[in-house]
Amino acid sequence: MRLKRWLLALLAGLTLFAVCACGTEESGQGYSSVSLEGMKVIVDPGHGDTDVGTIGVSTGRYEKEVNLEIGLKLKAALEKEGVTVVMTRESDEPIAAAGETDIGKRKEADMQKREQIIKDANADMYIGIHQNSFENADACGPQIFYYTDSVEGKKLAESIQTVMNEELEIEVPRKVNFGRYRLLAPGSQPSVTVECGFFTNPEEEEKLQQGEYQDRVTAAIVNGIKYYKSGQE
């Protein structure tokens, strides 16, 4: 009887191990060897020019600045993987209507220019870079958004979300979200917005400005793209 119980316990343990091992694989492991060579990716550092985005609660830095820092790091990381990167902006200079003094018209011209860049690129995917905000200062962690009803957009969002949660060691992982966001609509490529963290959380806002953490963020996005692509092969 004792031997039988011991064997049952051993089988249960092996079953649990198998389930855990499977879960690890499903959560994003095994993508490091995936090649991104030959892909074309649009990287869109959100805001810019007169549109500053969210203002950090601790340092007062503008979201547009950190978006650009992370966007340029992502460009460099993707190019190392053999990806052709199309940037919507690479500086804080206006990308449209530089002489327009009306802020609203200037912003609209900027949005239209980004839409045209996305349409003309004929890319494999679009990645928007932003920093999040929320009325609750405790809210933290990356969150990925995709366009409503976009099947591939959802898959890409879930892949990047999974890897970012793991590689950034997020204690309370966030889930993807969706909506009819304007810059996720143009083109036929899967498109996502990566909200890298919360500028309304003092600790996370400061962390998002650190070069080492920005490197981790960009590496996680690249690996999230690899994870997505691994599901297509």
N, C-alpha and C positions, 0 to 999 in steps of 0.2 A: 504494500500500500504506500509506504514511504517513497519507494522507488518510483511508483507511478506519479505521485505528487511532484517529485523532483523533476521527472521528465516533462510533465505538464508545465511546470514553472519555467523550465529551460526553453520549451517551445514558445511560450508566451513572450519570453525575453527576446528570442530571436525574431519573432513577429514584430515586436515593438521596434527593434533595431532596424528592421527592413522598412517599416513605415517611416521612421525618422530619417533614414538614408534617402528614401524616395522624396520626402518632403524637402530635404536639403537640395536635391537636384531640381525639383520643381521651383524652388524659390530663387533660382538664378545662377547656380554653380555650373561650371563646365562650358562657359562661353569665351574663355580667354583666348582660345585658338581660332575663334571666328575671324575671318578676314573682312575688312571694310574697304579693301582696295578697289578703286574704280567708282565708288559711290559719289554722289553729289548731294551735299547737305546745305540747306539755308540756315544760317545762324543769325538770329534777330535780337540784338541787345535792346530791350525795351526802353521806351521814352527817349530822351535826348533833347538837346537844344533848349528851348524855353519850357519844355515839358519835363519837369524834374522827377515826377513819380512820387513815391512815398518818401517821407523825410525820417531818418533814423531817430529813434526816441532818445538814444544815449549820446551819439556823436553829432547828430544834426546833418550827417552826410546825405546827399541825394541818392535815391535809388538808381537814377540814370547812370551815375558814376560806377557803382558796383556792378550793375548789369553789363556795362562795357568792359570792365576788368575781367569778369568771368567769361563774357562772350569772346574776348580776344584769347584768353587761355584755352577755351574750348576750340577755337579755330586752330590754334597751334597743335593741340592734342589730336584733333581729327586729321590734320595734314600729315602728322607723323604716321598715321594709319593708312595713308594713301588716298585720303578723301579730298575731293575738290570742294572747297568751302565758298559759298556765296554769302557775303556779309551785307546786311542792310545798312549798317553804318560801322565805321572803324574809328570815329572820333566824335566829339560833341558838336561838330559843325552841323548846321541844318542840311538835311538831304533834299529839301524842296522849299520853294518860296522864301528864300533867304531875305528878300527885301520886304516881305509882308510884315506890317506892324500890328495887324489884328491877330491876337494870340489864337483865337478860335480858328480863323482861316489858315493860320500857319500850321496848327495841329492837324487840320483836315488835309492839307497838302502833304504833310508828312505821312499820314496814314495811306493816302492814295499812292504815294511813291512806293511805300513798302509793299502794298498790294501788287503793284506793277512788277516790282523786283521778284516777288514770289511767283507770279504768273509766268514771267519771262524765263525764269531759271530752269524750268522743266527738271526739277530736282527729285531725289529719291525720298527726301523728308524735310520737314521744317521744324526747327527748334527755336522757340522764343525763350529768352532769358529774362526773368523778373524776380522781384522780391515781394513777398506777401505782406499783408497787413490785416489786423483784426482788432476789434474793440477789447478783447481779452488779452492782456499782455503775457499770459502764460502760454498762449498758442505758439507752437514751434514745430520745426521739421519741414522738409520739402514736400511739395504737393504738385502733382502733374495734372494738367487739364487737357482735354481733347474736345473736338467739335462734336456736338450732338449727332448721333446716328452714324458716325464714322467708325466702321468696324476696325479698320487698320489703325486709325488714330487711337482707338481704345487699347488695342494690343500694344502699340508703341508706348502709350502712357503707362500701362500696367507694367511693362518690362522695365522702363526707367524708374518707376516708383519703387518696384521691388528691389532693384539693385541699390538705389540711393538709400532706402531704408536700412539695408544691410550694411553697406560699406561706410555709411556715415554714422552707423550705430545708433539709430533713432530708437529711443526707449519706448515711445508710444507711436508706432508707425501710422502715418496718415494714408488715406485711400485716394485714388484718383477721383476727379470730378469732371463734369462736362458742361457745356453750354454753347450758345451760338455766338462765339467770340469772333469778331470781325477778321482778325489776321489768321485765324485757323481755317477760314473758308476758301481763300483763293488756291487754285491749282488742284491737281488730282492726287498729290502726294499725301501720306499720313502726316499730320501736323499736331504738335503739342506745344503747350507753354509750360516751362519748368519754373515754378515758383521755388527758388532755391532755399528759402527760409523766410522767417518773419522779421521785418524791420521794426515791428511794434513790440518785439521781445528784446529787452535790453541786452541780455547775454548773447542771444543768437545774432543780433544786429552787429555786435562787435566781432563775433567770430566770423561772420560772412565777409568781413573786411580784411581778414588775415590771409596772407598769400598762401600759407600751407593749407588752410581749410579750403580756399578757393581751388587749389590743385586737387584736393580730394573730391570736391564737388564735380569738377570737370571730368576727372577720371571715372567717377560713378556714372555720369551721363554717357560717356563713351562706352563703358561696359554695359549700360542699359541698352544702348543701340545694338551692341553685339548680341545681347540676350534676345532682343527682338528678332534680329536677323537669324539667329540660331533656330528659331521656331519656323522659319520659312524654308530652311534647307532640308 
